[in-house]
Amino acid sequence: MKEYKIISQEDDTTFQRLDKEELENKLNSHAQDGWRLHSVTCGQVTGGSRHNEYIVFLERDTD
């Protein structure tokens, strides 16, 4: 059986770029607990300033 987790990462609203180091640290931390990257999608968030939000889907075996 599989278990799934969703994490998100937003662009820096000033420079509109992804903090790759922060995302990498999150992924590595979850990997230590047995999570694997399943898929990634990106959506544009509207509001005071437009920016992107990256949605990361992780999975791991529950056995």
Phi and psi in radians as a Rosetta constraint file:
Dihedral C 1 N 2 CA 2 C 2 CIRCULARHARMONIC -1.996 0.35
Dihedral N 2 CA 2 C 2 N 3 CIRCULARHARMONIC 2.669 0.35
Dihedral C 2 N 3 CA 3 C 3 CIRCULARHARMONIC -2.172 0.35
Dihedral N 3 CA 3 C 3 N 4 CIRCULARHARMONIC 2.529 0.35
Dihedral C 3 N 4 CA 4 C 4 CIRCULARHARMONIC -2.179 0.35
Dihedral N 4 CA 4 C 4 N 5 CIRCULARHARMONIC 2.632 0.35
Dihedral C 4 N 5 CA 5 C 5 CIRCULARHARMONIC -2.420 0.35
Dihedral N 5 CA 5 C 5 N 6 CIRCULARHARMONIC 2.522 0.35
Dihedral C 5 N 6 CA 6 C 6 CIRCULARHARMONIC -2.066 0.35
Dihedral N 6 CA 6 C 6 N 7 CIRCULARHARMONIC 2.254 0.35
Dihedral C 6 N 7 CA 7 C 7 CIRCULARHARMONIC -2.178 0.35
Dihedral N 7 CA 7 C 7 N 8 CIRCULARHARMONIC 2.728 0.35
Dihedral C 7 N 8 CA 8 C 8 CIRCULARHARMONIC -2.307 0.35
Dihedral N 8 CA 8 C 8 N 9 CIRCULARHARMONIC 2.738 0.35
Dihedral C 8 N 9 CA 9 C 9 CIRCULARHARMONIC -2.494 0.35
Dihedral N 9 CA 9 C 9 N 10 CIRCULARHARMONIC 2.203 0.35
Dihedral C 9 N 10 CA 10 C 10 CIRCULARHARMONIC -1.764 0.35
Dihedral N 10 CA 10 C 10 N 11 CIRCULARHARMONIC 2.686 0.35
Dihedral C 10 N 11 CA 11 C 11 CIRCULARHARMONIC -1.072 0.35
Dihedral N 11 CA 11 C 11 N 12 CIRCULARHARMONIC 2.709 0.35
Dihedral C 11 N 12 CA 12 C 12 CIRCULARHARMONIC -1.209 0.35
Dihedral N 12 CA 12 C 12 N 13 CIRCULARHARMONIC 2.132 0.35
Dihedral C 12 N 13 CA 13 C 13 CIRCULARHARMONIC -1.202 0.35
Dihedral N 13 CA 13 C 13 N 14 CIRCULARHARMONIC -0.385 0.35
Dihedral C 13 N 14 CA 14 C 14 CIRCULARHARMONIC -1.309 0.35
Dihedral N 14 CA 14 C 14 N 15 CIRCULARHARMONIC -0.856 0.35
Dihedral C 14 N 15 CA 15 C 15 CIRCULARHARMONIC -1.841 0.35
Dihedral N 15 CA 15 C 15 N 16 CIRCULARHARMONIC -0.065 0.35
Dihedral C 15 N 16 CA 16 C 16 CIRCULARHARMONIC 0.842 0.35
Dihedral N 16 CA 16 C 16 N 17 CIRCULARHARMONIC 0.939 0.35
Dihedral C 16 N 17 CA 17 C 17 CIRCULARHARMONIC -2.427 0.35
Dihedral N 17 CA 17 C 17 N 18 CIRCULARHARMONIC 2.649 0.35
Dihedral C 17 N 18 CA 18 C 18 CIRCULARHARMONIC -1.324 0.35
Dihedral N 18 CA 18 C 18 N 19 CIRCULARHARMONIC 2.359 0.35
Dihedral C 18 N 19 CA 19 C 19 CIRCULARHARMONIC -1.429 0.35
Dihedral N 19 CA 19 C 19 N 20 CIRCULARHARMONIC 1.577 0.35
Dihedral C 19 N 20 CA 20 C 20 CIRCULARHARMONIC -1.102 0.35
Dihedral N 20 CA 20 C 20 N 21 CIRCULARHARMONIC -0.653 0.35
Dihedral C 20 N 21 CA 21 C 21 CIRCULARHARMONIC -1.136 0.35
Dihedral N 21 CA 21 C 21 N 22 CIRCULARHARMONIC -0.719 0.35
Dihedral C 21 N 22 CA 22 C 22 CIRCULARHARMONIC -1.119 0.35
Dihedral N 22 CA 22 C 22 N 23 CIRCULARHARMONIC -0.779 0.35
Dihedral C 22 N 23 CA 23 C 23 CIRCULARHARMONIC -1.120 0.35
Dihedral N 23 CA 23 C 23 N 24 CIRCULARHARMONIC -0.736 0.35
Dihedral C 23 N 24 CA 24 C 24 CIRCULARHARMONIC -1.055 0.35
Dihedral N 24 CA 24 C 24 N 25 CIRCULARHARMONIC -0.742 0.35
Dihedral C 24 N 25 CA 25 C 25 CIRCULARHARMONIC -1.092 0.35
Dihedral N 25 CA 25 C 25 N 26 CIRCULARHARMONIC -0.715 0.35
Dihedral C 25 N 26 CA 26 C 26 CIRCULARHARMONIC -1.083 0.35
Dihedral N 26 CA 26 C 26 N 27 CIRCULARHARMONIC -0.816 0.35
Dihedral C 26 N 27 CA 27 C 27 CIRCULARHARMONIC -1.111 0.35
Dihedral N 27 CA 27 C 27 N 28 CIRCULARHARMONIC -0.745 0.35
Dihedral C 27 N 28 CA 28 C 28 CIRCULARHARMONIC -1.133 0.35
Dihedral N 28 CA 28 C 28 N 29 CIRCULARHARMONIC -0.656 0.35
Dihedral C 28 N 29 CA 29 C 29 CIRCULARHARMONIC -1.108 0.35
Dihedral N 29 CA 29 C 29 N 30 CIRCULARHARMONIC -0.783 0.35
Dihedral C 29 N 30 CA 30 C 30 CIRCULARHARMONIC -1.200 0.35
Dihedral N 30 CA 30 C 30 N 31 CIRCULARHARMONIC -0.595 0.35
Dihedral C 30 N 31 CA 31 C 31 CIRCULARHARMONIC -1.088 0.35
Dihedral N 31 CA 31 C 31 N 32 CIRCULARHARMONIC -0.604 0.35
Dihedral C 31 N 32 CA 32 C 32 CIRCULARHARMONIC -1.106 0.35
Dihedral N 32 CA 32 C 32 N 33 CIRCULARHARMONIC -0.403 0.35
Dihedral C 32 N 33 CA 33 C 33 CIRCULARHARMONIC -1.682 0.35
Dihedral N 33 CA 33 C 33 N 34 CIRCULARHARMONIC 0.203 0.35
Dihedral C 33 N 34 CA 34 C 34 CIRCULARHARMONIC 1.635 0.35
Dihedral N 34 CA 34 C 34 N 35 CIRCULARHARMONIC 0.072 0.35
Dihedral C 34 N 35 CA 35 C 35 CIRCULARHARMONIC -1.398 0.35
Dihedral N 35 CA 35 C 35 N 36 CIRCULARHARMONIC 2.493 0.35
Dihedral C 35 N 36 CA 36 C 36 CIRCULARHARMONIC -2.120 0.35
Dihedral N 36 CA 36 C 36 N 37 CIRCULARHARMONIC 2.584 0.35
Dihedral C 36 N 37 CA 37 C 37 CIRCULARHARMONIC -1.171 0.35
Dihedral N 37 CA 37 C 37 N 38 CIRCULARHARMONIC 2.227 0.35
Dihedral C 37 N 38 CA 38 C 38 CIRCULARHARMONIC -1.783 0.35
Dihedral N 38 CA 38 C 38 N 39 CIRCULARHARMONIC -0.898 0.35
Dihedral C 38 N 39 CA 39 C 39 CIRCULARHARMONIC -2.883 0.35
Dihedral N 39 CA 39 C 39 N 40 CIRCULARHARMONIC 2.926 0.35
Dihedral C 39 N 40 CA 40 C 40 CIRCULARHARMONIC -2.426 0.35
Dihedral N 40 CA 40 C 40 N 41 CIRCULARHARMONIC 2.483 0.35
Dihedral C 40 N 41 CA 41 C 41 CIRCULARHARMONIC -2.420 0.35
Dihedral N 41 CA 41 C 41 N 42 CIRCULARHARMONIC 2.822 0.35
Dihedral C 41 N 42 CA 42 C 42 CIRCULARHARMONIC -2.289 0.35
Dihedral N 42 CA 42 C 42 N 43 CIRCULARHARMONIC 2.367 0.35
Dihedral C 42 N 43 CA 43 C 43 CIRCULARHARMONIC -2.256 0.35
Dihedral N 43 CA 43 C 43 N 44 CIRCULARHARMONIC 2.652 0.35
Dihedral C 43 N 44 CA 44 C 44 CIRCULARHARMONIC -1.627 0.35
Dihedral N 44 CA 44 C 44 N 45 CIRCULARHARMONIC 2.213 0.35
Dihedral C 44 N 45 CA 45 C 45 CIRCULARHARMONIC -1.747 0.35
Dihedral N 45 CA 45 C 45 N 46 CIRCULARHARMONIC 2.215 0.35
Dihedral C 45 N 46 CA 46 C 46 CIRCULARHARMONIC -1.763 0.35
Dihedral N 46 CA 46 C 46 N 47 CIRCULARHARMONIC 2.718 0.35
Dihedral C 46 N 47 CA 47 C 47 CIRCULARHARMONIC 2.908 0.35
Dihedral N 47 CA 47 C 47 N 48 CIRCULARHARMONIC -2.523 0.35
Dihedral C 47 N 48 CA 48 C 48 CIRCULARHARMONIC -0.986 0.35
Dihedral N 48 CA 48 C 48 N 49 CIRCULARHARMONIC -0.704 0.35
Dihedral C 48 N 49 CA 49 C 49 CIRCULARHARMONIC -2.398 0.35
Dihedral N 49 CA 49 C 49 N 50 CIRCULARHARMONIC 2.566 0.35
Dihedral C 49 N 50 CA 50 C 50 CIRCULARHARMONIC -1.477 0.35
Dihedral N 50 CA 50 C 50 N 51 CIRCULARHARMONIC 2.370 0.35
Dihedral C 50 N 51 CA 51 C 51 CIRCULARHARMONIC -2.669 0.35
Dihedral N 51 CA 51 C 51 N 52 CIRCULARHARMONIC 2.980 0.35
Dihedral C 51 N 52 CA 52 C 52 CIRCULARHARMONIC -1.763 0.35
Dihedral N 52 CA 52 C 52 N 53 CIRCULARHARMONIC 2.592 0.35
Dihedral C 52 N 53 CA 53 C 53 CIRCULARHARMONIC -2.138 0.35
Dihedral N 53 CA 53 C 53 N 54 CIRCULARHARMONIC 2.210 0.35
Dihedral C 53 N 54 CA 54 C 54 CIRCULARHARMONIC -1.701 0.35
Dihedral N 54 CA 54 C 54 N 55 CIRCULARHARMONIC 2.174 0.35
Dihedral C 54 N 55 CA 55 C 55 CIRCULARHARMONIC -1.840 0.35
Dihedral N 55 CA 55 C 55 N 56 CIRCULARHARMONIC 2.150 0.35
Dihedral C 55 N 56 CA 56 C 56 CIRCULARHARMONIC -1.982 0.35
Dihedral N 56 CA 56 C 56 N 57 CIRCULARHARMONIC 2.214 0.35
Dihedral C 56 N 57 CA 57 C 57 CIRCULARHARMONIC -1.821 0.35
Dihedral N 57 CA 57 C 57 N 58 CIRCULARHARMONIC 2.172 0.35
Dihedral C 57 N 58 CA 58 C 58 CIRCULARHARMONIC -1.965 0.35
Dihedral N 58 CA 58 C 58 N 59 CIRCULARHARMONIC 2.692 0.35
Dihedral C 58 N 59 CA 59 C 59 CIRCULARHARMONIC -2.457 0.35
Dihedral N 59 CA 59 C 59 N 60 CIRCULARHARMONIC 2.732 0.35
Dihedral C 59 N 60 CA 60 C 60 CIRCULARHARMONIC -2.694 0.35
Dihedral N 60 CA 60 C 60 N 61 CIRCULARHARMONIC 2.773 0.35
Dihedral C 60 N 61 CA 61 C 61 CIRCULARHARMONIC -1.325 0.35
Dihedral N 61 CA 61 C 61 N 62 CIRCULARHARMONIC 2.497 0.35
Dihedral C 61 N 62 CA 62 C 62 CIRCULARHARMONIC -1.758 0.35
Dihedral N 62 CA 62 C 62 N 63 CIRCULARHARMONIC 0.011 0.35
